[in-house]
Amino acid sequence: MSAALHLENVSVEFPVFYAPERSLKRNLLGGSGHGLRINALQDINLSLGRGSRTALLGGNASGKTTLLRAAAGLLQPSKGSVVRQGRAFAVLNVGLGVDPDLSAYNTAIGHGLLAGHDVKESRRRAEMAMEFGELDDKAADTPIKLLGPGQRLRLGTGIATALEANILLFDEVLEHAGPEFLDRLMGYIRQGPPSQGAVLMVERAAGLLLRFCDRAIVLENGQVTDQGELASVVQRHAGRYVI
């Protein structure tokens, strides 16, 4: 298996809970709601080889973010397996750590510790993250819940580079980047560890996708419905998933 990221028969189910006062039908039928589950992903088989640059397209609630989280190891599949050759890091549109009250700098330290580095090395890599993300002292000391979208993007990407992640996963965040930072990120992808890893990206802006990706996967109702060369996939779906 030579893929940098390999998903085999991956399914993810989430339980559904109802507040008693909010479900008239449930009250009338006397149901408890226990055992109800939503299939967010169903039997996903996906291999992204080394150097792959793939756009993940789909409508709302199609399972895109769930797939990214499973690929990054942020949630455990209900069924199937995920194999990562290298270190994966997800830059999501919400959340970069377990505590939103932590500062950007301490969040970066925390990721270093979680990656297995000691405190001294984690601090060194946190400094690297601040430098790559061009976050000044004020931003570094700001709780991540108070950072703007562009700052969260630069922090997340900075942490990924500091940890030398070679599998990068983006969830609708690059629209918040300026041209200079996009150039910096592209340089990292082309020349850094991701050049031997994989990039999987959720975005709706065609310009961004065409700049970073060459292939695409379409996800609908938790299932892969199409894949192939990016421009061809976009054309087949008549711009349905991009703007």
C-alpha positions, 0 to 999 in steps of 0.5 A, a space after each residue: 500500500 503506497 498511498 499517503 492516505 488510505 481509507 478502506 470501507 470507512 463508515 461513520 455513524 452518529 447517534 440522534 438524540 431528541 429532547 422529549 418536549 420537541 418531538 410530538 410524534 415521539 411523544 405520541 408513539 411513546 418512542 424513546 429515540 434510542 438506537 436512532 443513528 445517522 450515517 454520515 459516511 458509508 463505505 468510503 474507499 479512497 486512496 490518495 497517493 504521494 504528491 496528490 492534490 485533491 479537492 473534496 466537493 459536495 453539497 451541505 451535509 454531504 459528509 465532507 467535514 466528517 471525512 476530513 476529521 476521520 482522515 485526520 484521526 480526530 474521530 474514529 470510524 464506526 467501521 473500516 480503517 484509515 491508514 496514514 503514512 506520515 503526520 496528518 493535520 487538519 486546518 478546520 473552519 472551527 476549532 484548533 485545540 481542545 480549549 478555546 481559551 488557550 492562547 495561540 502560542 500555548 495551543 501550538 505548544 499543546 499540539 507539539 506535546 501531543 505529537 510527542 515532543 518535550 516541552 522545550 522542543 514544543 516551545 521551539 516548534 510553537 515559535 516556528 508556527 508563529 513565524 510561518 503564520 506571521 502572528 505577532 506577539 499580540 496575536 500569539 497571546 490572544 485566546 484562539 476563540 478571539 482570533 479572526 478567521 484569517 488568523 486561525 488559518 495562519 495559526 493552523 497552517 503554522 502548526 502544521 508546518 512546525 510539526 512537519 505534517 505531510 498530510 494536510 486537510 483544509 476545510 473551507 479556510 483558504 478563502 480567508 488567506 491573502 495572496 502573499 500567504 497563499 504563495 507561502 502555503 503553496 511553496 510549503 506544499 510544493 517543496 515541503 513534506 506535503 510534496 511526498 504526502 497528500 493534500 485534501 481540500 474542501 473549498 467552494 472557490 473554483 480559483 482556489 481549487 484550481 490553484 491547489 488541486 488537480 483531482 476531485 472527489 464528489 461526496 453526497 449523502 456520505 458516499 463517493 459519487 464521482 471522482 476524476 480530473 478536477 476540471 472535468 468533474 466540475 464541468 460534469 456537475 455544471 459548477 454545482 459545487 463551486 463558484 
